Amino acid sequence: MKRFSEMSKAELRKETDRLRQETKRKLAEGKFHEVDVLEQQYYFAKSYLMNPQDIEPNTVYHVHGEAGIFRIKTMKGVMAWGQINDEGPETAFPIGRLY
C-alpha cells in the first residue's frame, strides 16, 4: 500500500471515503477497538488533502475528539504541535483533526 504522502488527491479522497465506510461498518458490528485505528488513518489521509501552509502558529483550533482549545506552536509537515488549553505537555495532532 502506498503511503498517504505518495498518493494523489484523487487517491486520498478515495481512501478517506473507504476509511469512513469501514468505520461505519465496524461500528455496526460492535468492533469499537478497531474504530480508533480507522479514525486515526482517516485523519492522517485527510491531512494530506489539506495545505499545511494554511495553518499558522499561535492560531487556536478545536481538535476532533479532544476537549478544550488547541494553540499551535509549530508545524512539522502535516502535524501541528502545541498545547491544549495552554497547559500541560506539548502534543501533536494531524491537521486533519483540526476545526
C-alpha positions as CSV (number, residue, x, y, z in Angstrom):
1,M,0.0,0.0,0.0
2,K,1.2,3.5,-0.8
3,R,2.0,6.0,1.9
4,F,-0.5,8.9,2.1
5,S,2.3,11.3,1.3
6,E,2.8,9.4,-2.1
7,M,-0.9,9.4,-3.1
8,S,-2.6,11.8,-5.5
9,K,-5.5,13.9,-4.3
10,A,-7.9,11.6,-6.1
11,E,-6.4,8.5,-4.3
12,L,-6.6,10.3,-1.0
13,R,-10.2,11.2,-1.5
14,K,-11.0,7.5,-2.4
15,E,-9.1,6.3,0.7
16,T,-10.9,8.7,3.0
17,D,-14.2,7.5,1.6
18,R,-13.1,3.9,2.1
19,L,-12.0,4.6,5.7
20,R,-15.3,6.3,6.5
21,Q,-17.3,3.4,5.2
22,E,-15.1,0.9,7.0
23,T,-15.5,2.8,10.2
24,K,-19.3,2.8,9.9
25,R,-19.2,-1.0,9.2
26,K,-17.0,-1.7,12.3
27,L,-19.3,0.4,14.5
28,A,-22.3,-1.5,13.3
29,E,-20.5,-4.8,14.0
30,G,-19.6,-3.5,17.5
31,K,-15.9,-3.7,16.9
32,F,-15.2,-0.5,18.7
33,H,-11.5,-1.3,19.3
34,E,-10.9,-1.2,15.5
35,V,-12.7,2.2,15.1
36,D,-10.0,4.2,16.8
37,V,-7.3,2.9,14.4
38,L,-9.5,3.6,11.3
39,E,-10.3,7.1,12.6
40,Q,-6.6,7.8,13.0
41,Q,-5.9,6.7,9.5
42,Y,-8.8,8.8,8.2
43,Y,-7.5,12.0,9.9
44,F,-3.9,11.4,8.5
45,A,-5.3,10.8,5.0
46,K,-7.4,13.9,5.3
47,S,-4.4,15.9,6.5
48,Y,-2.6,15.2,3.1
49,L,-5.6,16.7,1.3
50,M,-5.0,20.0,3.2
51,N,-2.4,22.6,2.8
52,P,-0.2,22.8,5.9
53,Q,0.8,26.4,5.0
54,D,-2.8,27.4,5.7
55,I,-2.2,26.6,9.4
56,E,-0.3,29.3,11.3
57,P,1.4,29.2,14.7
58,N,-0.4,30.8,17.6
59,T,-3.7,30.0,15.9
60,V,-6.4,28.4,18.1
61,Y,-8.4,25.4,16.9
62,H,-10.6,22.7,18.3
63,V,-9.5,19.1,17.8
64,H,-12.0,16.3,16.9
65,G,-12.2,14.0,20.0
66,E,-10.5,16.4,22.4
67,A,-11.9,18.8,25.0
68,G,-10.6,22.4,25.1
69,I,-8.8,24.5,22.6
70,F,-5.5,23.7,20.9
71,R,-3.0,26.5,20.4
72,I,-0.5,25.7,17.6
73,K,3.1,26.5,18.4
74,T,4.8,24.9,15.4
75,M,4.1,22.9,12.2
76,K,6.1,19.9,11.1
77,G,4.7,18.5,7.8
78,V,1.1,17.7,8.4
79,M,1.5,17.7,12.1
80,A,0.5,20.7,14.3
81,W,2.4,20.9,17.6
82,G,1.1,22.8,20.6
83,Q,-0.8,22.7,23.8
84,I,-4.4,22.1,24.8
85,N,-5.8,25.0,26.9
86,D,-2.3,26.5,27.0
87,E,-1.2,24.0,29.7
88,G,0.3,20.6,30.0
89,P,2.9,19.0,27.8
90,E,3.3,19.9,24.1
91,T,1.4,17.4,21.9
92,A,0.9,16.9,18.2
93,F,-2.2,16.3,16.1
94,P,-2.5,15.7,12.3
95,I,-4.1,18.9,10.8
96,G,-7.0,16.8,9.5
97,R,-8.3,16.7,13.1
98,L,-8.4,20.5,13.5
99,Y,-11.5,22.5,13.0
